[in-house]
């Protein structure tokens, strides 16, 4: 092996683990953000709001 290839292989092997961690974390964060978006959509849709009983107006 040439002297240039040795540091390149070491750098490549050292950078593999952080790259995999970044990929896994980005998937987890994307999944979490999607769930948060769906939850906020449910809240704003009004499914969880109480039903208000409004009596009809009496005309004079």
PDB file of N, H, CA, C and O in Angstrom:
ATOM      1  N   UNK A   1       0.832  -1.184   0.000  1.00  0.00           N
ATOM      2  CA  UNK A   1       0.000   0.000   0.000  1.00  0.00           C
ATOM      3  C   UNK A   1       0.874   1.243   0.000  1.00  0.00           C
ATOM      4  O   UNK A   1       1.943   1.292   0.609  1.00  0.00           O
ATOM      5  N   UNK A   2       0.381   2.224  -0.695  1.00  0.00           N
ATOM      6  H   UNK A   2      -0.487   2.184  -1.189  1.00  0.00           H
ATOM      7  CA  UNK A   2       1.126   3.482  -0.723  1.00  0.00           C
ATOM      8  C   UNK A   2       0.833   4.279   0.553  1.00  0.00           C
ATOM      9  O   UNK A   2      -0.197   4.062   1.192  1.00  0.00           O
ATOM     10  N   UNK A   3       1.715   5.183   0.920  1.00  0.00           N
ATOM     11  H   UNK A   3       2.551   5.360   0.401  1.00  0.00           H
ATOM     12  CA  UNK A   3       1.514   5.959   2.140  1.00  0.00           C
ATOM     13  C   UNK A   3       0.270   6.853   2.102  1.00  0.00           C
ATOM     14  O   UNK A   3      -0.251   7.230   3.152  1.00  0.00           O
ATOM     15  N   UNK A   4      -0.204   7.190   0.915  1.00  0.00           N
ATOM     16  H   UNK A   4       0.218   6.884   0.062  1.00  0.00           H
ATOM     17  CA  UNK A   4      -1.388   8.046   0.811  1.00  0.00           C
ATOM     18  C   UNK A   4      -2.660   7.252   1.083  1.00  0.00           C
ATOM     19  O   UNK A   4      -3.616   7.792   1.640  1.00  0.00           O
ATOM     20  N   UNK A   5      -2.684   5.979   0.698  1.00  0.00           N
ATOM     21  H   UNK A   5      -1.907   5.540   0.246  1.00  0.00           H
ATOM     22  CA  UNK A   5      -3.879   5.164   0.880  1.00  0.00           C
ATOM     23  C   UNK A   5      -4.149   4.861   2.346  1.00  0.00           C
ATOM     24  O   UNK A   5      -5.310   4.762   2.742  1.00  0.00           O
ATOM     25  N   UNK A   6      -3.129   4.714   3.150  1.00  0.00           N
ATOM     26  H   UNK A   6      -2.185   4.794   2.828  1.00  0.00           H
ATOM     27  CA  UNK A   6      -3.318   4.351   4.545  1.00  0.00           C
ATOM     28  C   UNK A   6      -4.113   5.413   5.315  1.00  0.00           C
ATOM     29  O   UNK A   6      -5.086   5.049   5.977  1.00  0.00           O
ATOM     30  N   UNK A   7      -3.757   6.708   5.269  1.00  0.00           N
ATOM     31  H   UNK A   7      -2.967   7.004   4.732  1.00  0.00           H
ATOM     32  CA  UNK A   7      -4.574   7.701   5.977  1.00  0.00           C
ATOM     33  C   UNK A   7      -5.988   7.809   5.406  1.00  0.00           C
ATOM     34  O   UNK A   7      -6.935   8.078   6.145  1.00  0.00           O
ATOM     35  N   UNK A   8      -6.132   7.603   4.109  1.00  0.00           N
ATOM     36  H   UNK A   8      -5.362   7.384   3.509  1.00  0.00           H
ATOM     37  CA  UNK A   8      -7.451   7.670   3.502  1.00  0.00           C
ATOM     38  C   UNK A   8      -8.343   6.567   4.038  1.00  0.00           C
ATOM     39  O   UNK A   8      -9.508   6.815   4.348  1.00  0.00           O
ATOM     40  N   UNK A   9      -7.828   5.367   4.151  1.00  0.00           N
ATOM     41  H   UNK A   9      -6.881   5.166   3.899  1.00  0.00           H
ATOM     42  CA  UNK A   9      -8.613   4.255   4.679  1.00  0.00           C
ATOM     43  C   UNK A   9      -8.957   4.472   6.148  1.00  0.00           C
ATOM     44  O   UNK A   9     -10.060   4.140   6.583  1.00  0.00           O
ATOM     45  N   UNK A  10      -8.032   5.019   6.903  1.00  0.00           N
ATOM     46  H   UNK A  10      -7.136   5.288   6.549  1.00  0.00           H
ATOM     47  CA  UNK A  10      -8.299   5.282   8.321  1.00  0.00           C
ATOM     48  C   UNK A  10      -9.385   6.347   8.454  1.00  0.00           C
ATOM     49  O   UNK A  10     -10.309   6.196   9.253  1.00  0.00           O
ATOM     50  N   UNK A  11      -9.276   7.411   7.681  1.00  0.00           N
ATOM     51  H   UNK A  11      -8.525   7.533   7.031  1.00  0.00           H
ATOM     52  CA  UNK A  11     -10.293   8.462   7.727  1.00  0.00           C
ATOM     53  C   UNK A  11     -11.658   7.945   7.288  1.00  0.00           C
ATOM     54  O   UNK A  11     -12.681   8.313   7.865  1.00  0.00           O
ATOM     55  N   UNK A  12     -11.673   7.105   6.283  1.00  0.00           N
ATOM     56  H   UNK A  12     -10.842   6.806   5.814  1.00  0.00           H
ATOM     57  CA  UNK A  12     -12.928   6.535   5.814  1.00  0.00           C
ATOM     58  C   UNK A  12     -13.560   5.650   6.879  1.00  0.00           C
ATOM     59  O   UNK A  12     -14.767   5.721   7.108  1.00  0.00           O
ATOM     60  N   UNK A  13     -12.763   4.826   7.525  1.00  0.00           N
ATOM     61  H   UNK A  13     -11.782   4.768   7.340  1.00  0.00           H
ATOM     62  CA  UNK A  13     -13.305   3.942   8.560  1.00  0.00           C
ATOM     63  C   UNK A  13     -13.757   4.729   9.785  1.00  0.00           C
ATOM     64  O   UNK A  13     -14.721   4.338  10.444  1.00  0.00           O
ATOM     65  N   UNK A  14     -13.078   5.830  10.102  1.00  0.00           N
ATOM     66  H   UNK A  14     -12.295   6.148   9.567  1.00  0.00           H
ATOM     67  CA  UNK A  14     -13.483   6.644  11.247  1.00  0.00           C
ATOM     68  C   UNK A  14     -14.736   7.471  10.958  1.00  0.00           C
ATOM     69  O   UNK A  14     -15.479   7.807  11.880  1.00  0.00           O
ATOM     70  N   UNK A  15     -14.971   7.795   9.716  1.00  0.00           N
ATOM     71  H   UNK A  15     -14.367   7.522   8.967  1.00  0.00           H
ATOM     72  CA  UNK A  15     -16.140   8.615   9.378  1.00  0.00           C
ATOM     73  C   UNK A  15     -17.397   7.785   9.126  1.00  0.00           C
ATOM     74  O   UNK A  15     -18.480   8.353   8.982  1.00  0.00           O
ATOM     75  N   UNK A  16     -17.285   6.480   9.070  1.00  0.00           N
ATOM     76  H   UNK A  16     -16.405   6.019   9.187  1.00  0.00           H
ATOM     77  CA  UNK A  16     -18.444   5.637   8.785  1.00  0.00           C
ATOM     78  C   UNK A  16     -19.447   5.644   9.933  1.00  0.00           C
ATOM     79  O   UNK A  16     -20.645   5.807   9.697  1.00  0.00           O
ATOM     80  N   UNK A  17     -18.991   5.473  11.157  1.00  0.00           N
ATOM     81  H   UNK A  17     -18.018   5.341  11.349  1.00  0.00           H
ATOM     82  CA  UNK A  17     -19.896   5.422  12.312  1.00  0.00           C
ATOM     83  C   UNK A  17     -20.671   6.727  12.495  1.00  0.00           C
ATOM     84  O   UNK A  17     -21.889   6.673  12.668  1.00  0.00           O
ATOM     85  N   UNK A  18     -20.030   7.895  12.467  1.00  0.00           N
ATOM     86  H   UNK A  18     -19.041   7.939  12.327  1.00  0.00           H
ATOM     87  CA  UNK A  18     -20.822   9.127  12.592  1.00  0.00           C
ATOM     88  C   UNK A  18     -21.831   9.313  11.461  1.00  0.00           C
ATOM     89  O   UNK A  18     -22.926   9.831  11.682  1.00  0.00           O
ATOM     90  N   UNK A  19     -21.468   8.896  10.263  1.00  0.00           N
ATOM     91  H   UNK A  19     -20.578   8.475  10.083  1.00  0.00           H
ATOM     92  CA  UNK A  19     -22.395   9.020   9.143  1.00  0.00           C
ATOM     93  C   UNK A  19     -23.626   8.144   9.362  1.00  0.00           C
ATOM     94  O   UNK A  19     -24.749   8.575   9.098  1.00  0.00           O
ATOM     95  N   UNK A  20     -23.424   6.929   9.838  1.00  0.00           N
ATOM     96  H   UNK A  20     -22.512   6.579  10.052  1.00  0.00           H
ATOM     97  CA  UNK A  20     -24.556   6.050  10.124  1.00  0.00           C
ATOM     98  C   UNK A  20     -25.421   6.615  11.244  1.00  0.00           C
ATOM     99  O   UNK A  20     -26.648   6.529  11.181  1.00  0.00           O
ATOM    100  N   UNK A  21     -24.803   7.185  12.255  1.00  0.00           N
ATOM    101  H   UNK A  21     -23.807   7.255  12.306  1.00  0.00           H
ATOM    102  CA  UNK A  21     -25.571   7.803  13.340  1.00  0.00           C
ATOM    103  C   UNK A  21     -26.404   8.980  12.837  1.00  0.00           C
ATOM    104  O   UNK A  21     -27.545   9.163  13.262  1.00  0.00           O
ATOM    105  N   UNK A  22     -25.843   9.764  11.947  1.00  0.00           N
ATOM    106  H   UNK A  22     -24.916   9.615  11.602  1.00  0.00           H
ATOM    107  CA  UNK A  22     -26.585  10.895  11.378  1.00  0.00           C
ATOM    108  C   UNK A  22     -27.786  10.396  10.578  1.00  0.00           C
ATOM    109  O   UNK A  22     -28.872  10.968  10.670  1.00  0.00           O
ATOM    110  N   UNK A  23     -27.602   9.345   9.803  1.00  0.00           N
ATOM    111  H   UNK A  23     -26.720   8.880   9.729  1.00  0.00           H
ATOM    112  CA  UNK A  23     -28.709   8.805   9.008  1.00  0.00           C
ATOM    113  C   UNK A  23     -29.825   8.266   9.896  1.00  0.00           C
ATOM    114  O   UNK A  23     -31.002   8.531   9.650  1.00  0.00           O
ATOM    115  N   UNK A  24     -29.458   7.514  10.922  1.00  0.00           N
ATOM    116  H   UNK A  24     -28.502   7.299  11.121  1.00  0.00           H
ATOM    117  CA  UNK A  24     -30.461   6.944  11.826  1.00  0.00           C
ATOM    118  C   UNK A  24     -31.176   8.049  12.587  1.00  0.00           C
ATOM    119  O   UNK A  24     -32.398   8.015  12.730  1.00  0.00           O
ATOM    120  N   UNK A  25     -30.417   9.036  13.081  1.00  0.00           N
ATOM    121  H   UNK A  25     -29.424   9.064  12.965  1.00  0.00           H
ATOM    122  CA  UNK A  25     -31.056  10.129  13.824  1.00  0.00           C
ATOM    123  C   UNK A  25     -31.968  10.950  12.941  1.00  0.00           C
ATOM    124  O   UNK A  25     -33.031  11.376  13.391  1.00  0.00           O
ATOM    125  N   UNK A  26     -31.588  11.184  11.701  1.00  0.00           N
ATOM    126  H   UNK A  26     -30.725  10.838  11.335  1.00  0.00           H
ATOM    127  CA  UNK A  26     -32.445  11.983  10.822  1.00  0.00           C
ATOM    128  C   UNK A  26     -33.753  11.258  10.531  1.00  0.00           C
ATOM    129  O   UNK A  26     -34.803  11.895  10.444  1.00  0.00           O
ATOM    130  N   UNK A  27     -33.708   9.950  10.382  1.00  0.00           N
ATOM    131  H   UNK A  27     -32.855   9.432  10.454  1.00  0.00           H
ATOM    132  CA  UNK A  27     -34.950   9.190  10.194  1.00  0.00           C
ATOM    133  C   UNK A  27     -35.830   9.277  11.428  1.00  0.00           C
ATOM    134  O   UNK A  27     -37.044   9.444  11.318  1.00  0.00           O
ATOM    135  N   UNK A  28     -35.221   9.163  12.607  1.00  0.00           N
ATOM    136  H   UNK A  28     -34.235   9.027  12.697  1.00  0.00           H
ATOM    137  CA  UNK A  28     -35.980   9.236  13.852  1.00  0.00           C
ATOM    138  C   UNK A  28     -36.605  10.615  14.020  1.00  0.00           C
ATOM    139  O   UNK A  28     -37.770  10.726  14.400  1.00  0.00           O
ATOM    140  N   UNK A  29     -35.847  11.654  13.741  1.00  0.00           N
ATOM    141  H   UNK A  29     -34.901  11.563  13.432  1.00  0.00           H
ATOM    142  CA  UNK A  29     -36.370  13.020  13.865  1.00  0.00           C
ATOM    143  C   UNK A  29     -37.489  13.261  12.855  1.00  0.00           C
ATOM    144  O   UNK A  29     -38.491  13.894  13.187  1.00  0.00           O
ATOM    145  N   UNK A  30     -37.333  12.770  11.642  1.00  0.00           N
ATOM    146  H   UNK A  30     -36.519  12.255  11.373  1.00  0.00           H
ATOM    147  CA  UNK A  30     -38.374  12.937  10.622  1.00  0.00           C
ATOM    148  C   UNK A  30     -39.658  12.226  11.039  1.00  0.00           C
ATOM    149  O   UNK A  30     -40.753  12.757  10.852  1.00  0.00           O
ATOM    150  N   UNK A  31     -39.527  11.029  11.603  1.00  0.00           N
ATOM    151  H   UNK A  31     -38.638  10.598  11.755  1.00  0.00           H
ATOM    152  CA  UNK A  31     -40.693  10.281  12.072  1.00  0.00           C
ATOM    153  C   UNK A  31     -41.370  11.031  13.221  1.00  0.00           C
ATOM    154  O   UNK A  31     -42.597  11.129  13.260  1.00  0.00           O
ATOM    155  N   UNK A  32     -40.581  11.556  14.148  1.00  0.00           N
ATOM    156  H   UNK A  32     -39.585  11.476  14.116  1.00  0.00           H
ATOM    157  CA  UNK A  32     -41.116  12.290  15.291  1.00  0.00           C
ATOM    158  C   UNK A  32     -41.843  13.553  14.827  1.00  0.00           C
ATOM    159  O   UNK A  32     -42.921  13.866  15.333  1.00  0.00           O
ATOM    160  N   UNK A  33     -41.265  14.277  13.873  1.00  0.00           N
ATOM    161  H   UNK A  33     -40.389  14.023  13.463  1.00  0.00           H
ATOM    162  CA  UNK A  33     -41.903  15.489  13.363  1.00  0.00           C
ATOM    163  C   UNK A  33     -43.210  15.176  12.639  1.00  0.00           C
ATOM    164  O   UNK A  33     -44.172  15.939  12.725  1.00  0.00           O
ATOM    165  N   UNK A  34     -43.239  14.058  11.932  1.00  0.00           N
ATOM    166  H   UNK A  34     -42.458  13.438  11.862  1.00  0.00           H
ATOM    167  CA  UNK A  34     -44.466  13.668  11.241  1.00  0.00           C
ATOM    168  C   UNK A  34     -45.566  13.351  12.252  1.00  0.00           C
ATOM    169  O   UNK A  34     -46.717  13.741  12.056  1.00  0.00           O
ATOM    170  N   UNK A  35     -45.221  12.650  13.326  1.00  0.00           N
ATOM    171  H   UNK A  35     -44.286  12.333  13.484  1.00  0.00           H
ATOM    172  CA  UNK A  35     -46.210  12.346  14.360  1.00  0.00           C
ATOM    173  C   UNK A  35     -46.698  13.615  15.050  1.00  0.00           C
ATOM    174  O   UNK A  35     -47.885  13.742  15.351  1.00  0.00           O
ATOM    175  N   UNK A  36     -45.793  14.549  15.300  1.00  0.00           N
ATOM    176  H   UNK A  36     -44.829  14.447  15.055  1.00  0.00           H
ATOM    177  CA  UNK A  36     -46.189  15.816  15.920  1.00  0.00           C
ATOM    178  C   UNK A  36     -47.137  16.589  14.997  1.00  0.00           C
ATOM    179  O   UNK A  36     -48.088  17.210  15.470  1.00  0.00           O
ATOM    180  N   UNK A  37     -46.888  16.556  13.705  1.00  0.00           N
ATOM    181  H   UNK A  37     -46.115  16.051  13.320  1.00  0.00           H
ATOM    182  CA  UNK A  37     -47.761  17.223  12.747  1.00  0.00           C
ATOM    183  C   UNK A  37     -49.146  16.613  12.719  1.00  0.00           C
ATOM    184  O   UNK A  37     -50.144  17.332  12.658  1.00  0.00           O
ATOM    185  N   UNK A  38     -49.215  15.295  12.764  1.00  0.00           N
ATOM    186  H   UNK A  38     -48.404  14.711  12.815  1.00  0.00           H
ATOM    187  CA  UNK A  38     -50.514  14.628  12.782  1.00  0.00           C
ATOM    188  C   UNK A  38     -51.266  14.928  14.070  1.00  0.00           C
ATOM    189  O   UNK A  38     -52.484  15.107  14.050  1.00  0.00           O
ATOM    190  N   UNK A  39     -50.552  14.982  15.185  1.00  0.00           N
ATOM    191  H   UNK A  39     -49.563  14.836  15.201  1.00  0.00           H
ATOM    192  CA  UNK A  39     -51.192  15.290  16.459  1.00  0.00           C
ATOM    193  C   UNK A  39     -51.744  16.710  16.454  1.00  0.00           C
ATOM    194  O   UNK A  39     -52.872  16.935  16.893  1.00  0.00           O
ATOM    195  N   UNK A  40     -50.972  17.659  15.968  1.00  0.00           N
ATOM    196  H   UNK A  40     -50.056  17.476  15.612  1.00  0.00           H
ATOM    197  CA  UNK A  40     -51.458  19.042  15.926  1.00  0.00           C
ATOM    198  C   UNK A  40     -52.624  19.178  14.952  1.00  0.00           C
ATOM    199  O   UNK A  40     -53.523  19.990  15.171  1.00  0.00           O
ATOM    200  N   UNK A  41     -52.615  18.401  13.894  1.00  0.00           N
ATOM    201  H   UNK A  41     -51.885  17.741  13.716  1.00  0.00           H
ATOM    202  CA  UNK A  41     -53.729  18.428  12.947  1.00  0.00           C
ATOM    203  C   UNK A  41     -55.011  17.943  13.620  1.00  0.00           C
ATOM    204  O   UNK A  41     -56.085  18.497  13.385  1.00  0.00           O
ATOM    205  N   UNK A  42     -54.901  16.918  14.447  1.00  0.00           N
ATOM    206  H   UNK A  42     -54.029  16.468  14.637  1.00  0.00           H
ATOM    207  CA  UNK A  42     -56.064  16.411  15.172  1.00  0.00           C
ATOM    208  C   UNK A  42     -56.604  17.466  16.133  1.00  0.00           C
ATOM    209  O   UNK A  42     -57.816  17.625  16.272  1.00  0.00           O
ATOM    210  N   UNK A  43     -55.710  18.175  16.786  1.00  0.00           N
ATOM    211  H   UNK A  43     -54.725  18.046  16.674  1.00  0.00           H
ATOM    212  CA  UNK A  43     -56.145  19.198  17.742  1.00  0.00           C
ATOM    213  C   UNK A  43     -56.864  20.326  17.013  1.00  0.00           C
ATOM    214  O   UNK A  43     -57.928  20.766  17.447  1.00  0.00           O
ATOM    215  N   UNK A  44     -56.290  20.797  15.905  1.00  0.00           N
ATOM    216  H   UNK A  44     -55.425  20.440  15.552  1.00  0.00           H
ATOM    217  CA  UNK A  44     -56.888  21.916  15.190  1.00  0.00           C
ATOM    218  C   UNK A  44     -58.127  21.514  14.399  1.00  0.00           C
ATOM    219  O   UNK A  44     -58.926  22.375  14.031  1.00  0.00           O
ATOM    220  N   UNK A  45     -58.298  20.245  14.135  1.00  0.00           N
ATOM    221  H   UNK A  45     -57.648  19.546  14.433  1.00  0.00           H
ATOM    222  CA  UNK A  45     -59.480  19.801  13.402  1.00  0.00           C
ATOM    223  C   UNK A  45     -60.721  19.930  14.267  1.00  0.00           C
ATOM    224  O   UNK A  45     -61.816  20.148  13.749  1.00  0.00           O
ATOM    225  N   UNK A  46     -60.567  19.797  15.573  1.00  0.00           N
ATOM    226  H   UNK A  46     -59.678  19.620  15.995  1.00  0.00           H
ATOM    227  CA  UNK A  46     -61.684  20.004  16.476  1.00  0.00           C
ATOM    228  C   UNK A  46     -62.319  18.726  16.965  1.00  0.00           C
ATOM    229  O   UNK A  46     -63.371  18.785  17.602  1.00  0.00           O
ATOM    230  N   UNK A  47     -61.740  17.582  16.702  1.00  0.00           N
ATOM    231  H   UNK A  47     -60.885  17.534  16.184  1.00  0.00           H
ATOM    232  CA  UNK A  47     -62.315  16.336  17.184  1.00  0.00           C
ATOM    233  C   UNK A  47     -62.305  16.259  18.703  1.00  0.00           C
ATOM    234  O   UNK A  47     -63.164  15.613  19.303  1.00  0.00           O
ATOM    235  N   UNK A  48     -61.361  16.898  19.305  1.00  0.00           N
ATOM    236  H   UNK A  48     -60.663  17.423  18.818  1.00  0.00           H
ATOM    237  CA  UNK A  48     -61.223  16.782  20.754  1.00  0.00           C
ATOM    238  C   UNK A  48     -61.842  17.964  21.494  1.00  0.00           C
ATOM    239  O   UNK A  48     -61.738  18.046  22.718  1.00  0.00           O
ATOM    240  N   UNK A  49     -62.469  18.858  20.788  1.00  0.00           N
ATOM    241  H   UNK A  49     -62.553  18.792  19.794  1.00  0.00           H
ATOM    242  CA  UNK A  49     -63.111  19.992  21.431  1.00  0.00           C
ATOM    243  C   UNK A  49     -64.488  19.578  21.937  1.00  0.00           C
ATOM    244  O   UNK A  49     -65.143  18.738  21.320  1.00  0.00           O
ATOM    245  N   UNK A  50     -64.933  20.150  23.043  1.00  0.00           N
ATOM    246  H   UNK A  50     -64.401  20.833  23.544  1.00  0.00           H
ATOM    247  CA  UNK A  50     -66.261  19.784  23.563  1.00  0.00           C
ATOM    248  C   UNK A  50     -67.368  20.341  22.669  1.00  0.00           C
ATOM    249  O   UNK A  50     -67.192  21.358  21.997  1.00  0.00           O
ATOM    250  N   UNK A  51     -68.489  19.666  22.676  1.00  0.00           N
ATOM    251  H   UNK A  51     -68.632  18.840  23.221  1.00  0.00           H
ATOM    252  CA  UNK A  51     -69.647  20.115  21.908  1.00  0.00           C
ATOM    253  C   UNK A  51     -70.379  21.156  22.743  1.00  0.00           C
ATOM    254  O   UNK A  51     -70.738  20.896  23.891  1.00  0.00           O
ATOM    255  N   UNK A  52     -70.596  22.318  22.175  1.00  0.00           N
ATOM    256  H   UNK A  52     -70.304  22.529  21.242  1.00  0.00           H
ATOM    257  CA  UNK A  52     -71.273  23.395  22.885  1.00  0.00           C
ATOM    258  C   UNK A  52     -72.766  23.327  22.601  1.00  0.00           C
ATOM    259  O   UNK A  52     -73.191  23.220  21.450  1.00  0.00           O
ATOM    260  N   UNK A  53     -73.555  23.392  23.671  1.00  0.00           N
ATOM    261  H   UNK A  53     -73.210  23.479  24.606  1.00  0.00           H
ATOM    262  CA  UNK A  53     -75.011  23.396  23.514  1.00  0.00           C
ATOM    263  C   UNK A  53     -75.461  24.851  23.441  1.00  0.00           C
ATOM    264  O   UNK A  53     -75.360  25.593  24.418  1.00  0.00           O
ATOM    265  N   UNK A  54     -75.950  25.241  22.292  1.00  0.00           N
ATOM    266  H   UNK A  54     -76.032  24.638  21.498  1.00  0.00           H
ATOM    267  CA  UNK A  54     -76.399  26.614  22.079  1.00  0.00           C
ATOM    268  C   UNK A  54     -77.908  26.587  21.910  1.00  0.00           C
ATOM    269  O   UNK A  54     -78.438  25.923  21.019  1.00  0.00           O
ATOM    270  N   UNK A  55     -78.587  27.316  22.777  1.00  0.00           N
ATOM    271  H   UNK A  55     -78.157  27.855  23.501  1.00  0.00           H
ATOM    272  CA  UNK A  55     -80.048  27.349  22.678  1.00  0.00           C
ATOM    273  C   UNK A  55     -80.453  28.314  21.569  1.00  0.00           C
ATOM    274  O   UNK A  55     -79.780  29.321  21.346  1.00  0.00           O
ATOM    275  N   UNK A  56     -81.544  28.016  20.874  1.00  0.00           N
ATOM    276  H   UNK A  56     -82.090  27.198  21.055  1.00  0.00           H
ATOM    277  CA  UNK A  56     -81.979  28.904  19.790  1.00  0.00           C
ATOM    278  C   UNK A  56     -82.447  30.248  20.357  1.00  0.00           C
ATOM    279  O   UNK A  56     -82.970  30.314  21.469  1.00  0.00           O
ATOM    280  N   UNK A  57     -82.255  31.302  19.586  1.00  0.00           N
ATOM    281  H   UNK A  57     -81.830  31.247  18.682  1.00  0.00           H
ATOM    282  CA  UNK A  57     -82.666  32.641  20.018  1.00  0.00           C
ATOM    283  C   UNK A  57     -84.185  32.765  19.987  1.00  0.00           C
ATOM    284  O   UNK A  57     -84.860  32.239  19.101  1.00  0.00           O
ATOM    285  N   UNK A  58     -84.681  33.458  20.956  1.00  0.00           N
ATOM    286  H   UNK A  58     -84.133  33.885  21.675  1.00  0.00           H
ATOM    287  CA  UNK A  58     -86.123  33.705  21.007  1.00  0.00           C
ATOM    288  C   UNK A  58     -86.389  35.070  20.384  1.00  0.00           C
ATOM    289  O   UNK A  58     -85.805  36.071  20.798  1.00  0.00           O
ATOM    290  N   UNK A  59     -87.256  35.108  19.406  1.00  0.00           N
ATOM    291  H   UNK A  59     -87.731  34.295  19.069  1.00  0.00           H
ATOM    292  CA  UNK A  59     -87.581  36.372  18.748  1.00  0.00           C
ATOM    293  C   UNK A  59     -88.613  37.121  19.570  1.00  0.00           C
ATOM    294  O   UNK A  59     -89.467  36.508  20.210  1.00  0.00           O
ATOM    295  N   UNK A  60     -88.537  38.453  19.557  1.00  0.00           N
ATOM    296  H   UNK A  60     -87.843  38.951  19.037  1.00  0.00           H
ATOM    297  CA  UNK A  60     -89.472  39.284  20.327  1.00  0.00           C
ATOM    298  C   UNK A  60     -90.703  39.602  19.545  1.00  0.00           C
ATOM    299  O   UNK A  60     -91.592  40.292  20.045  1.00  0.00           O
TER     300      UNK A  60
END
